[in-house]
Amino acid sequence: RPPPPPTPTPPPPPPPPPPARRHRETADMEMAMAAASTSSAGCDAPDECSVDALVRRHAVDNTVIVTFGNARQRHFTANWVLTLQSVGVSAGILVGMMNMQPSDPLYVPFARALRGRGVGVYTVNSPQVKQAPQGGRWFHVAPLL
């Protein structure tokens, strides 16, 4: 008696999207950051710079997703936002930029580009952050809990 025919193998899963797409989006973000005017007041709107106001504005079902970055990490932080948005998380995102001022020439285009994508951006300056950037930022998370 002949052996039974082999069981058909299911087709392989589709390949992930090519990395060039993410790189193109990152390049687009960098171009937007470079092209943004440096005349921004550093806030979403007048008198709306507090974390409380940003949480009220951006929270979805009383939930926000928050990260912290600094001038050296701004490209990584922008990529983090793009990655979240590429998987469907497009609202409720806040980014606190440590040891930067609202008038900082690196902060202004960065904040403007992210705000253009619906992200709440604010500066985080405190003695805790200056002394211990990695641990000090959690001082700023407590009010969000």
N, C-alpha and C positions, 0 to 999 in steps of 0.2 A: 504494500500500500504506500502511495506517495505521501510525503510529509505535507501538512497543511500549509497553505500560503502564508507568508509572513504578514503580521499585523501591520497595517499602514501606519507610518509615523506621522504625527500631527505636524503641520507646518511650523517652522520656527516663528517666534514672536517678531513683530516688525522692529526694525532697528530704531534706536533712539534718534531724535532729531539731530541733525549735524551740528557740531559745536560752532560752526561759523555763524549760526543764527544768534547764539548768545553773544558771541564776540561782536557781531554787528550791532546788537542792542547796546552793549557796553560802549562801543564806539559812538553810537548815537547819543548816549547819555553824556559822554565826555565832550562831544561837540556842543551839546546844549549847555553844559557847564561852562565851556570856554566862551560861548556866544552870549551868555546871559549878561545883562547889564550889571554894573557894580553900584547902581543907585538905589538898590532895595533897602528898605528900613530894617531888614532882618527879621520881619515878622509876617505872619499870614495876613494880618490886618491890624490897624491901630489898636493898641491895648489888648491884644489877643496873644501875647507871647507866653503867658504862664502855662505850665504843664497842665493845670486844671482845665484851662480853656481849650487847650489842644485835645485833651482827652474827651471833653464834652463834644467837640467838633468832629473828631475822627472815630470815636468808639462805635463799634457795631455790636449790638446786643450786650452792651456794657463790657466789651472786650477790646483791648488794644494789644498789638504786638510791638514791643519796644526793643531797640538795640541802641548801642552807644558806639561812637567812633571818634576819630580825631582827624586832624589834617592829613596825617600820613596814611590813614586807613580809608580815606574818602572814596577811593575807587573800589575797594573791597566792599564798603558799605553800600555804594550805588549798585554793585553787582548783586548784593544780598537782596536789595529791594527788587531789582529786575527779576531775580530768580523767584521770589515770592509771588510777584505779579504774573510770571509766566505759568505758574501752577494754579492760578485762580484767586490768590489772596490779593485783592486789589484795594481793600479798604481796611481801616483800623490800624495802619502802620504809622509808628512814630520813630523818629531818629533823633537822639540827643547827641550833639557834637561837643565833645569835651575840650576844654581849654581853648576855645575859639570865641571870638567876639562877633556880634551881628554885623559889624562893619569890616570884618576880616576879608581881604580880597580873595582868599580861597573859599571861605564860607559862603559868601554872597551868591556866586554862580551855582555852587553845589546845592544850597538850600532852594534856590529858585527852580533848578531843574527837577529836584525831587518834589517840590510843592506842585509843579506842573503835572506830576504824575499822581497827585492826590495824597501825598505823604506829609504828615506833620513833622516839621523840622524845628529844632530849638537848640539853643546853646546851653551847655552844662558847665558852669563855673562855680566851684566852691573850694574851700580849703581841703575838704576830703578828697576831691578829685585831683587837686594839685599835688597832695602828699602821696596818694596811692591810687593812680588812675584805674587800675583793675578792680580794686576793692572799694574805692571811694565812690564809684558810680552807683553802687547799690544803695547808698544813702539817698539817691534820687529816685530809686524804684519804690521805696516804702510808701510814699504818698499815692502811688498808682494802685496799690493793693487794696 
